[in-house]
Amino acid sequence: MDKLLRKNNELSAILDVSRVLTSSFDLDRNFMSVMKILFTGLEMQRGCVFLPHSSSGDLRIVAAHGLTLQEIRRGTYRIGEGIVGRVIECGSPMFIPNIGDEPKFLNKTDSRPQKSGVFFICVPIALDKEILGVISVDRIYAEERGSVDDDLRVLHIVASFIAQFVTLWKNFRDTKKECGDLRSQLEEKYSLPNIVGESPPLQQVLKSVSKVAGTDTTVLLLGESGTGKELIAQTLHYQSHRAKGPFVPVNLAALPENLIEAELFGVEKGAFTGAVSRRIGRFETASNGTLFLDEIGELPLSLQVKLLRFLQEQTFERIGSSDPIRVAVRVVTATNRNLFDEVRKGKFREDLYWRLNVVPIVLPPLRERVPDIPLLLDFYVKKFNDKYSLRVQITESAVSCLKRYPWPGNVRELANTVERLVVMAEKDPIFVADLPANIKASKNSSVTPGSVFSADREGMSEEVERFEKREIINALKNCGFVKQRAARLLGITPRQLTYRMKKYAIDARKL
């Protein structure tokens, strides 16, 4: 019966140890609980878990039972020193029948005033032949308490559990540190001082961003394509108390209309044919963070009601379910359209417009930020020189010419132009003659205010139409006639590009 009771106690102790080590990544608390289980369940006297110190490599006690704080601090061993140091050096367990008769037992903790009659077991903590540490216990030997083989078997099992926990804990610690470092880099990257530009219109935008970033209010970003609306949305996120949460951008213009609802709100299993599992939408993905809805003017009227309800109540339902889901999400939207005109045309709900338009921030086009163009040129020249390991520079005369160009694609067009100049440069520095033909031909008066690649405008001059058609053809040729890439180069959506190609009768096959 005593042996049966001993086996039951062993199994209970092993089960409790496994539960503790899978409960959390709190190393100190978990190891202390493990040692307590060994001594309450298996009647062992005292014991320690040793792990190498990260800098010195010495073995130090990270958890102990039956030792005072002072004794724990004294328990430091070098590799190969004493029984503990030898076990981690050779990777094999050691058993000392009577520590009073063993000169190699150093008793550095000075926690055993009476060493006679105490036996000591030390087992390596190892995983895949890598020695991660040592666990040791000592007890008064008695026949009814089981044999040494029983203790070794139990300690080997416990040591294997600890080894797996230590490995997972190290990965968790490293990943957590890496995430913290990346988050710090993002917060620094998307800080206000890192946004390039000193012109008064941009400074007014940054002033508004600094005021509203710390709040949860809804922000509507207005401006032409390529003015940096997503950059400002990211800055709003990483300068807010939600910076540790996710930033989830969604370009509504890039989604087919029949998939927008599923992408935003998710789908319940069995909601329709093919819905074989539950699908989480972007609102749930952005929980405790920021959801950026770009091209909000593309949202169908049928879904505008659902978005309005979320903004008012912070709840929504997945497709195929009537159960409300509540998430804490800050919504930032953006558009290059005149939403008020869309309201008058009946294409956008007026109540949603006023709900989104709590804090509007208008991003100025690049032609209104002429003093910022040299700063942006310097920034992108350095960026692409570093990216492609080049040392290309731009002459002052070329910079002056670039300042006169109206930049219908705004900062996105400028960045693409600089990348093309850096990559294709045949000599250094770049002169006016090396600039694209449309930029050299520009006199800054051929394009009226307002981007030719934003929403369609009535009464567009023939000159601007010719300019737009020429730019579309050049973009298609430069991008190998891949519409997705050409649209990105022009700063418009693929849908807008297809519309304009039909408008100007541009046939990519004939080109």
C-alpha positions as CSV (number, residue, x, y, z in Angstrom):
1,M,0.0,0.0,0.0
2,D,2.9,2.4,0.8
3,K,4.3,1.8,-2.7
4,L,0.9,2.3,-4.3
5,L,0.4,5.5,-2.3
6,R,3.9,6.7,-3.4
7,K,3.0,6.1,-7.1
8,N,-0.2,8.0,-6.8
9,N,1.6,10.9,-5.1
10,E,4.2,10.9,-7.9
11,L,1.5,11.0,-10.6
12,S,-0.4,13.7,-8.8
13,A,2.8,15.7,-8.5
14,I,3.8,15.3,-12.1
15,L,0.3,16.3,-13.2
16,D,0.3,19.4,-11.0
17,V,3.8,20.4,-12.3
18,S,2.6,20.2,-15.9
19,R,-0.5,22.3,-15.1
20,V,1.6,25.0,-13.4
21,L,4.2,25.2,-16.2
22,T,1.4,25.7,-18.8
23,S,-0.5,28.3,-16.9
24,S,1.6,31.4,-17.7
25,F,5.0,32.7,-18.7
26,D,5.8,33.9,-15.2
27,L,9.1,32.1,-14.7
28,D,9.7,33.0,-11.0
29,R,6.2,32.2,-9.8
30,N,5.9,28.9,-11.9
31,F,9.2,27.6,-10.7
32,M,8.4,28.4,-7.0
33,S,5.1,26.5,-7.4
34,V,7.0,23.5,-8.9
35,M,9.4,23.4,-6.0
36,K,6.5,23.6,-3.6
37,I,4.7,20.7,-5.3
38,L,7.8,18.5,-5.1
39,F,8.2,19.1,-1.4
40,T,4.5,18.9,-0.3
41,G,3.7,16.0,-2.6
42,L,6.9,14.0,-2.4
43,E,8.3,15.0,1.0
44,M,11.6,16.3,-0.3
45,Q,13.4,18.7,2.1
46,R,14.9,21.4,0.0
47,G,15.8,22.0,-3.6
48,C,16.8,24.5,-6.3
49,V,16.5,25.3,-10.0
50,F,19.7,26.7,-11.5
51,L,19.9,28.5,-14.8
52,P,23.0,30.2,-16.4
53,H,23.3,33.9,-15.9
54,S,22.8,35.7,-19.3
55,S,26.1,37.7,-19.0
56,S,28.5,35.8,-16.8
57,G,27.3,32.2,-17.6
58,D,27.5,31.3,-13.9
59,L,24.8,29.0,-12.5
60,R,22.4,30.9,-10.3
61,I,19.4,29.9,-8.3
62,V,16.2,31.1,-9.9
63,A,13.8,29.2,-7.6
64,A,14.3,27.4,-4.3
65,H,12.4,25.8,-1.5
66,G,13.7,25.6,2.0
67,L,16.3,28.3,1.6
68,T,16.4,31.8,2.8
69,L,17.0,34.8,0.5
70,Q,20.6,35.1,1.8
71,E,21.2,31.4,1.1
72,I,19.8,31.7,-2.4
73,R,22.2,34.6,-3.1
74,R,25.2,32.5,-2.0
75,G,24.3,29.7,-4.3
76,T,26.3,30.6,-7.4
77,Y,28.5,28.0,-9.2
78,R,30.8,28.2,-12.2
79,I,30.6,25.5,-14.9
80,G,32.4,22.4,-13.5
81,E,32.5,23.7,-9.9
82,G,31.0,21.4,-7.3
83,I,28.3,18.8,-8.0
84,V,25.9,21.4,-9.6
85,G,28.7,22.7,-11.9
86,R,29.8,19.2,-12.9
87,V,26.2,18.1,-13.8
88,I,25.7,20.9,-16.3
89,E,29.2,20.4,-17.7
90,C,28.8,16.6,-18.3
91,G,25.0,16.6,-18.8
92,S,24.5,13.5,-16.6
93,P,22.6,13.2,-13.3
94,M,24.5,12.7,-10.1
95,F,23.5,11.1,-6.8
96,I,25.3,11.6,-3.5
97,P,24.2,9.1,-0.9
98,N,25.5,11.1,2.0
99,I,26.6,14.7,1.4
100,G,28.6,14.7,4.6
101,D,31.0,12.1,3.1
102,E,31.4,13.9,-0.3
103,P,34.3,16.4,-0.4
104,K,33.1,17.7,-3.8
105,F,29.8,18.8,-2.3
106,L,30.5,22.5,-1.6
107,N,27.3,23.5,0.2
108,K,27.8,27.1,-1.0
109,T,24.4,28.1,0.2
110,D,25.4,27.1,3.8
111,S,21.8,25.8,4.2
112,R,22.7,22.4,5.6
113,P,24.1,22.7,9.1
114,Q,23.7,18.9,9.5
115,K,25.0,17.2,6.4
116,S,25.2,13.7,7.7
117,G,22.4,11.4,6.5
118,V,21.2,13.7,3.7
119,F,21.3,12.4,0.2
120,F,21.5,14.8,-2.8
121,I,20.2,14.3,-6.4
122,C,21.1,16.7,-9.2
123,V,19.5,16.3,-12.7
124,P,20.3,18.4,-15.8
125,I,17.5,20.4,-17.5
126,A,18.0,19.5,-21.1
127,L,16.1,19.7,-24.4
128,D,17.4,18.2,-27.7
129,K,20.9,17.6,-26.1
130,E,21.1,21.3,-25.1
131,I,21.7,21.7,-21.3
132,L,19.6,24.6,-20.1
133,G,20.1,24.3,-16.4
134,V,20.0,22.0,-13.3
135,I,17.5,21.0,-10.8
136,S,18.6,19.6,-7.4
137,V,16.8,18.2,-4.3
138,D,18.0,16.6,-1.1
139,R,16.0,14.6,1.5
140,I,16.5,12.3,4.4
141,Y,16.5,8.8,3.0
142,A,13.9,6.3,4.3
143,E,12.8,3.0,2.9
144,E,9.0,3.8,3.1
145,R,9.5,7.1,1.1
146,G,10.7,5.2,-2.0
147,S,14.0,4.5,-3.7
148,V,16.5,6.7,-5.3
149,D,15.4,5.4,-8.7
150,D,11.9,6.6,-8.0
151,D,13.2,10.1,-7.2
152,L,15.5,10.1,-10.3
153,R,12.6,9.1,-12.5
154,V,10.3,11.8,-11.2
155,L,13.0,14.5,-11.4
156,H,13.9,13.5,-15.0
157,I,10.2,14.0,-15.9
158,V,10.0,17.3,-14.1
159,A,13.3,18.5,-15.6
160,S,12.0,17.7,-19.1
161,F,8.9,19.8,-18.4
162,I,11.0,22.7,-17.1
163,A,13.3,22.4,-20.2
164,Q,10.3,22.8,-22.5
165,F,9.0,25.7,-20.4
166,V,12.4,27.5,-20.3
167,T,12.7,27.2,-24.1
168,L,9.2,28.6,-24.7
169,W,9.8,31.3,-22.1
170,K,13.0,32.4,-23.8
171,N,11.2,32.6,-27.2
172,F,8.3,34.5,-25.6
173,R,10.7,36.9,-23.9
174,D,12.7,37.5,-27.1
175,T,9.6,37.9,-29.2
176,K,8.1,40.3,-26.6
177,K,11.3,42.3,-26.6
178,E,11.4,42.3,-30.4
179,C,7.8,43.5,-30.6
180,G,8.6,46.2,-28.1
181,D,11.6,47.3,-30.2
182,L,9.5,47.3,-33.4
183,R,6.7,49.2,-31.7
184,S,9.2,51.8,-30.5
185,Q,10.6,52.1,-34.0
186,L,7.1,52.6,-35.4
187,E,6.2,55.2,-32.8
188,E,9.5,57.0,-33.7
189,K,8.9,56.6,-37.4
190,Y,5.4,58.0,-37.2
191,S,6.2,60.8,-34.8
192,L,5.4,64.3,-36.0
193,P,9.0,65.5,-36.3
194,N,9.6,62.7,-38.8
195,I,7.0,63.9,-41.3
196,V,9.0,65.8,-43.9
197,G,8.0,69.4,-44.5
198,E,8.1,72.9,-43.1
199,S,5.5,74.7,-45.1
200,P,2.7,76.5,-43.2
201,P,-0.1,74.3,-44.8
202,L,1.7,71.1,-43.6
203,Q,2.4,72.6,-40.2
204,Q,-1.3,73.3,-39.7
205,V,-2.0,69.7,-40.5
206,L,0.6,68.5,-37.9
207,K,-0.9,70.9,-35.3
208,S,-4.3,69.4,-35.8
209,V,-2.9,65.8,-35.6
210,S,-1.1,66.6,-32.3
211,K,-4.3,67.9,-30.8
212,V,-6.5,65.0,-31.8
213,A,-4.1,62.0,-31.6
214,G,-4.6,61.5,-27.9
215,T,-8.4,61.2,-28.2
216,D,-10.7,58.5,-29.6
217,T,-12.7,60.9,-31.7
218,T,-13.4,60.0,-35.4
219,V,-11.1,61.7,-37.9
220,L,-11.9,62.3,-41.6
221,L,-8.8,62.9,-43.7
222,L,-9.4,64.8,-46.9
223,G,-7.1,65.4,-49.8
224,E,-6.0,64.4,-53.2
225,S,-4.5,61.0,-54.0
226,G,-0.9,60.8,-52.9
227,T,-0.9,63.5,-50.3
228,G,-0.1,61.1,-47.5
229,K,-3.5,60.3,-45.9
230,E,-2.4,56.8,-44.7
231,L,0.8,58.3,-43.3
232,I,-1.2,60.7,-41.2
233,A,-3.6,57.9,-40.1
234,Q,-0.6,55.8,-39.0
235,T,0.8,58.9,-37.1
236,L,-2.6,59.3,-35.4
237,H,-2.5,55.7,-34.3
238,Y,1.1,55.5,-33.1
239,Q,0.9,58.8,-31.2
240,S,-2.2,57.7,-29.3
241,H,-2.9,55.5,-26.3
242,R,-3.8,52.7,-28.8
243,A,-0.3,52.5,-30.1
244,K,0.2,49.0,-28.6
245,G,-2.9,47.8,-30.5
246,P,-3.1,46.9,-34.2
247,F,-3.3,49.4,-37.0
248,V,-5.6,47.9,-39.7
249,P,-5.8,49.7,-43.0
250,V,-8.5,48.9,-45.5
251,N,-8.7,50.4,-49.0
252,L,-12.4,50.1,-49.9
253,A,-11.8,51.0,-53.5
254,A,-9.6,47.9,-53.9
255,L,-12.3,45.5,-52.7
256,P,-15.1,44.1,-54.9
257,E,-18.4,45.6,-53.7
258,N,-19.9,42.2,-52.8
259,L,-17.0,41.3,-50.5
260,I,-16.7,44.6,-48.5
261,E,-19.3,43.5,-45.9
262,A,-17.5,40.2,-45.2
263,E,-14.1,41.9,-45.1
264,L,-15.2,44.5,-42.6
265,F,-17.7,42.6,-40.4
266,G,-16.8,39.0,-40.8
267,V,-18.8,35.9,-41.6
268,E,-20.5,33.3,-39.4
269,K,-20.0,29.6,-40.2
270,G,-22.8,28.4,-42.5
271,A,-23.9,32.0,-43.4
272,F,-23.9,31.0,-47.1
273,T,-22.6,28.3,-49.4
274,G,-18.8,28.1,-48.9
275,A,-18.7,29.6,-45.4
276,V,-17.2,26.5,-43.9
277,S,-15.8,28.3,-40.9
278,R,-16.2,31.5,-38.9
279,R,-14.2,34.4,-40.4
280,I,-13.1,37.4,-38.4
281,G,-13.6,40.8,-40.0
282,R,-11.4,43.9,-39.9
283,F,-13.3,45.5,-37.1
284,E,-12.5,42.6,-34.8
285,T,-8.9,42.4,-36.0
286,A,-8.5,46.1,-35.1
287,S,-9.9,45.6,-31.5
288,N,-8.1,48.0,-29.1
289,G,-6.4,49.6,-32.0
290,T,-7.3,51.8,-35.1
291,L,-9.2,50.9,-38.2
292,F,-8.3,53.1,-41.2
293,L,-11.0,53.1,-43.9
294,D,-9.4,54.6,-47.0
295,E,-11.6,55.7,-50.0
296,I,-14.6,55.9,-47.7
297,G,-16.6,57.3,-50.6
298,E,-16.5,53.9,-52.2
299,L,-18.6,52.3,-49.4
300,P,-21.9,51.1,-50.8
301,L,-25.1,52.7,-49.4
302,S,-26.3,49.4,-48.1
303,L,-23.2,49.2,-45.7
304,Q,-23.2,52.9,-44.7
305,V,-26.1,52.2,-42.3
306,K,-24.1,49.4,-40.7
307,L,-21.0,51.6,-40.3
308,L,-23.1,54.4,-38.8
309,R,-24.5,52.0,-36.2
310,F,-21.1,50.9,-35.2
311,L,-19.8,54.5,-34.9
312,Q,-22.8,55.3,-32.6
313,E,-22.9,52.1,-30.5
314,Q,-19.5,50.3,-31.1
315,T,-21.4,47.1,-32.0
316,F,-22.0,45.1,-35.2
317,E,-23.1,41.6,-36.3
318,R,-21.2,39.2,-38.5
319,I,-22.9,38.1,-41.7
320,G,-25.2,35.2,-40.7
321,S,-25.6,36.1,-37.1
322,S,-27.8,38.4,-35.0
323,D,-25.6,38.4,-32.0
324,P,-24.1,41.9,-31.4
325,I,-20.3,42.1,-31.1
326,R,-18.7,45.0,-29.1
327,V,-15.2,46.1,-29.9
328,A,-13.2,49.1,-28.9
329,V,-11.9,50.5,-32.2
330,R,-11.0,54.0,-33.3
331,V,-12.1,54.7,-36.8
332,V,-10.1,57.0,-39.1
333,T,-11.5,57.5,-42.6
334,A,-10.1,59.2,-45.7
335,T,-11.3,60.2,-49.2
336,N,-10.2,62.3,-52.2
337,R,-13.8,63.0,-53.1
338,N,-16.0,65.9,-52.0
339,L,-18.3,63.9,-49.7
340,F,-20.8,66.8,-49.4
341,D,-21.3,66.7,-53.1
342,E,-21.8,62.9,-52.8
343,V,-24.5,63.6,-50.2
344,R,-26.3,66.0,-52.5
345,K,-26.2,63.5,-55.3
346,G,-27.7,60.8,-53.0
347,K,-24.6,58.6,-53.1
348,F,-23.6,59.1,-49.5
349,R,-25.8,59.2,-46.4
350,E,-26.0,62.6,-44.8
351,D,-26.2,61.2,-41.2
352,L,-23.0,59.2,-41.8
353,Y,-21.3,62.2,-43.3
354,W,-21.8,64.3,-40.2
355,R,-20.8,61.3,-38.0
356,L,-17.5,60.9,-39.9
357,N,-16.9,64.6,-40.1
358,V,-16.2,65.1,-36.4
359,V,-12.6,66.3,-36.9
360,P,-11.8,66.9,-40.6
361,I,-8.2,67.3,-41.5
362,V,-7.4,68.6,-45.1
363,L,-4.1,67.5,-46.5
364,P,-2.7,70.1,-48.8
365,P,-1.6,69.1,-52.4
366,L,2.1,69.2,-53.1
367,R,1.7,72.2,-55.4
368,E,0.7,74.2,-52.3
369,R,3.8,73.0,-50.5
370,V,6.4,74.1,-52.9
371,P,9.0,75.0,-50.2
372,D,8.7,71.3,-49.0
373,I,9.7,69.9,-52.4
374,P,13.6,70.2,-51.9
375,L,13.2,68.6,-48.5
376,L,11.2,65.7,-49.9
377,L,13.7,65.3,-52.7
378,D,16.6,65.1,-50.3
379,F,14.6,62.5,-48.2
380,Y,13.7,60.2,-51.1
381,V,17.1,60.5,-52.8
382,K,18.8,59.3,-49.6
383,K,16.1,56.6,-49.1
384,F,16.6,55.1,-52.6
385,N,20.4,55.6,-52.6
386,D,20.5,53.5,-49.4
387,K,18.0,51.0,-50.8
388,Y,19.9,50.4,-54.0
389,S,23.4,51.1,-52.7
390,L,23.9,54.1,-55.0
391,R,25.2,57.6,-54.5
392,V,23.1,59.6,-57.0
393,Q,22.6,63.3,-56.5
394,I,20.3,65.9,-58.2
395,T,21.6,69.3,-59.4
396,E,20.0,72.6,-58.3
397,S,18.8,73.3,-61.8
398,A,16.9,70.0,-61.8
399,V,15.5,70.7,-58.3
400,S,14.2,74.1,-59.6
401,C,12.5,72.4,-62.5
402,L,11.0,69.8,-60.2
403,K,9.6,72.7,-58.0
404,R,7.8,74.2,-61.1
405,Y,6.1,70.9,-61.9
406,P,2.4,70.8,-60.5
407,W,2.7,67.2,-59.2
408,P,-0.8,65.9,-60.0
409,G,0.1,62.7,-58.2
410,N,1.5,64.6,-55.2
411,V,4.0,63.0,-52.9
412,R,3.4,59.6,-54.2
413,E,4.3,60.8,-57.8
414,L,7.4,62.6,-56.5
415,A,8.6,59.4,-54.7
416,N,8.1,57.3,-57.8
417,T,9.8,59.9,-59.9
418,V,12.9,60.1,-57.6
419,E,13.1,56.3,-57.5
420,R,13.0,56.1,-61.3
421,L,15.7,58.8,-61.6
422,V,18.0,57.1,-59.1
423,V,17.6,53.6,-60.6
424,M,17.9,54.7,-64.2
425,A,20.6,57.3,-63.8
426,E,23.4,56.9,-66.3
427,K,25.5,59.6,-64.8
428,D,25.8,61.5,-61.5
429,P,24.5,64.1,-60.8
430,I,21.1,64.3,-62.5
431,F,20.5,67.3,-64.7
432,V,17.4,68.9,-66.1
433,A,17.9,66.9,-69.4
434,D,17.7,63.6,-67.4
435,L,14.2,64.5,-66.0
436,P,11.0,62.9,-67.6
437,A,9.7,64.8,-70.6
438,N,6.4,65.8,-69.0
439,I,8.2,67.4,-66.1
440,K,10.6,69.3,-68.4
441,A,7.7,70.5,-70.5
442,S,5.7,71.7,-67.5
443,K,5.4,75.5,-67.0
444,N,3.3,75.1,-63.8
445,S,0.4,76.8,-65.5
446,S,-0.8,74.1,-67.8
447,V,-2.7,72.3,-64.9
448,T,-5.4,74.0,-63.0
449,P,-5.6,73.6,-59.2
450,G,-6.9,70.2,-58.2
451,S,-5.4,66.9,-59.1
452,V,-6.3,65.6,-62.5
453,F,-6.2,62.1,-61.0
454,S,-8.7,62.7,-58.3
455,A,-12.5,62.8,-58.8
456,D,-13.7,63.7,-62.2
457,R,-14.3,67.4,-62.8
458,E,-16.7,68.9,-65.2
459,G,-15.3,71.4,-67.7
460,M,-11.8,70.0,-67.6
461,S,-9.8,71.8,-70.3
462,E,-8.7,70.0,-73.4
463,E,-5.1,70.7,-72.5
464,V,-5.4,68.9,-69.1
465,E,-7.2,66.0,-70.8
466,R,-4.3,65.6,-73.2
467,F,-1.9,65.8,-70.3
468,E,-3.9,63.1,-68.4
469,K,-4.1,60.8,-71.4
470,R,-0.4,61.1,-72.0
471,E,0.4,60.4,-68.3
472,I,-1.8,57.2,-68.4
473,I,-0.1,55.9,-71.5
474,N,3.4,56.6,-70.1
475,A,2.4,54.9,-66.8
476,L,1.1,51.8,-68.6
477,K,4.3,51.6,-70.7
478,N,6.6,52.0,-67.7
479,C,4.7,49.3,-65.8
480,G,4.6,46.7,-68.5
481,F,0.9,47.4,-69.1
482,V,0.0,45.9,-65.7
483,K,-3.0,48.1,-64.6
484,Q,-2.5,47.5,-60.9
485,R,1.1,48.9,-61.0
486,A,0.1,51.7,-63.4
487,A,-2.7,52.8,-61.1
488,R,-0.4,52.8,-58.1
489,L,2.2,54.9,-60.1
490,L,-0.6,57.4,-61.0
491,G,-2.0,57.5,-57.4
492,I,-5.4,56.3,-58.4
493,T,-7.4,53.1,-58.0
494,P,-7.5,50.3,-60.7
495,R,-11.2,51.0,-61.1
496,Q,-10.5,54.7,-61.8
497,L,-7.8,53.8,-64.2
498,T,-10.1,51.5,-66.2
499,Y,-12.7,54.3,-66.3
500,R,-10.2,56.8,-67.7
501,M,-8.8,54.3,-70.3
502,K,-12.4,53.9,-71.6
503,K,-12.9,57.6,-71.5
504,Y,-9.8,58.3,-73.6
505,A,-10.2,55.1,-75.8
506,I,-6.8,53.8,-74.6
507,D,-6.3,50.2,-75.8
508,A,-3.3,48.6,-74.1
509,R,-3.1,45.9,-76.8
510,K,-2.6,48.5,-79.5
511,L,0.1,50.3,-77.5
